[in-house]
């Protein structure tokens, strides 16, 4: 199996865990959006917290030029940690939510 296909499977498996989590308050659920053709993977939170509408992106990951780009990470633990634990090397993960000049100071790929 090629590397990109392996990354696709790992990302989908890791993100699937987030859609199974239940919120302690409100009627909110997480939905997964997997676009394998464009290599875009999202988890979106949707629902109601009392009278307030909840709709937002919790996690957004793209595969760009063979690297896993984390564009949005709204988790407490850090989705990058989950991806590394699942088998994606740190030097193949880009923290896209950091400015380009800051990325070189992280443990992850600069781009």
C-alpha positions as CSV (number, residue, x, y, z in Angstrom):
1,X,0.0,0.0,0.0
2,X,1.4,3.4,-0.9
3,X,2.1,6.1,1.7
4,X,-0.7,8.5,0.7
5,X,-3.3,5.7,0.9
6,X,-2.0,4.7,4.3
7,X,-2.3,8.3,5.5
8,X,-5.9,8.5,4.2
9,X,-6.8,5.4,6.2
10,X,-5.0,6.7,9.4
11,X,-6.7,10.1,9.2
12,X,-10.1,8.6,8.7
13,X,-9.7,6.1,11.6
14,X,-8.4,8.9,13.9
15,X,-11.2,11.3,13.0
16,X,-13.9,8.7,13.3
17,X,-13.1,8.5,17.1
18,X,-14.0,12.2,17.3
19,X,-17.5,11.8,15.8
20,X,-18.3,9.1,18.4
21,X,-17.7,11.5,21.4
22,X,-20.7,12.8,23.2
23,X,-20.9,16.3,24.6
24,X,-21.8,16.7,28.2
25,X,-24.0,19.7,27.5
26,X,-26.3,20.7,24.7
27,X,-27.5,18.7,21.7
28,X,-24.3,18.8,19.8
29,X,-22.8,16.1,17.6
30,X,-19.7,15.9,15.5
31,X,-19.9,15.0,11.8
32,X,-17.1,13.7,9.6
33,X,-16.6,14.9,6.1
34,X,-14.1,12.8,4.1
35,X,-13.2,13.9,0.5
36,X,-10.7,11.3,-0.6
37,X,-10.4,12.7,-4.1
38,X,-9.3,16.1,-2.9
39,X,-7.7,14.7,0.2
40,X,-9.6,16.9,2.6
41,X,-10.9,15.6,6.0
42,X,-13.0,17.6,8.4
43,X,-14.9,17.1,11.7
44,X,-17.7,19.7,12.1
45,X,-19.6,20.3,15.3
46,X,-23.4,20.9,14.7
47,X,-26.3,21.4,17.1
48,X,-27.7,23.5,19.8
49,X,-26.5,24.7,23.2
50,X,-29.6,26.0,24.9
51,X,-30.8,28.7,22.4
52,X,-27.4,29.1,20.7
53,X,-26.7,27.5,17.4
54,X,-23.4,25.6,17.2
55,X,-21.8,25.1,13.8
56,X,-18.1,25.1,13.3
57,X,-15.0,23.2,12.2
58,X,-13.3,21.2,15.0
59,X,-10.7,19.6,12.8
60,X,-9.5,20.2,9.3
61,X,-6.7,18.1,7.7
62,X,-5.5,18.1,4.1
63,X,-2.9,15.9,2.3
64,X,-0.8,18.3,0.2
65,X,2.3,17.1,-1.7
66,X,2.6,13.9,0.4
67,X,2.4,15.7,3.7
68,X,-0.4,15.8,6.2
69,X,-1.4,19.5,6.8
70,X,-3.4,20.2,10.0
71,X,-5.3,23.4,9.0
72,X,-7.5,23.5,12.1
73,X,-7.2,21.8,15.5
74,X,-9.9,22.6,18.0
75,X,-9.1,19.6,20.2
76,X,-7.7,19.7,23.7
77,X,-5.1,16.9,23.2
78,X,-3.9,17.9,19.8
79,X,-4.8,15.9,16.7
80,X,-1.1,15.8,15.7
81,X,-0.4,13.6,18.7
82,X,-3.2,11.2,17.6
83,X,-1.8,11.0,14.1
84,X,1.7,10.3,15.3
85,X,0.5,7.6,17.7
86,X,-1.4,6.0,14.7
87,X,1.8,5.9,12.6
88,X,2.3,9.2,10.7
89,X,5.9,10.5,11.2
90,X,6.2,14.0,12.7
91,X,8.3,15.1,9.7
92,X,5.3,14.4,7.4
93,X,2.9,16.5,9.5
94,X,2.7,20.3,9.0
95,X,1.0,22.4,11.6
96,X,-0.7,24.7,9.0
97,X,-2.4,26.7,11.7
98,X,1.0,28.1,12.7
99,X,2.6,30.9,10.7
100,X,5.2,29.7,8.2
101,X,8.1,31.4,10.1
102,X,7.0,29.7,13.4
103,X,6.7,26.1,12.0
104,X,10.5,25.5,12.0
105,X,10.5,25.8,15.8
106,X,8.0,23.0,16.2
107,X,8.8,19.2,16.3
108,X,6.9,18.9,13.0
109,X,7.6,19.6,9.3
110,X,8.0,23.2,8.3
111,X,6.2,22.6,4.9
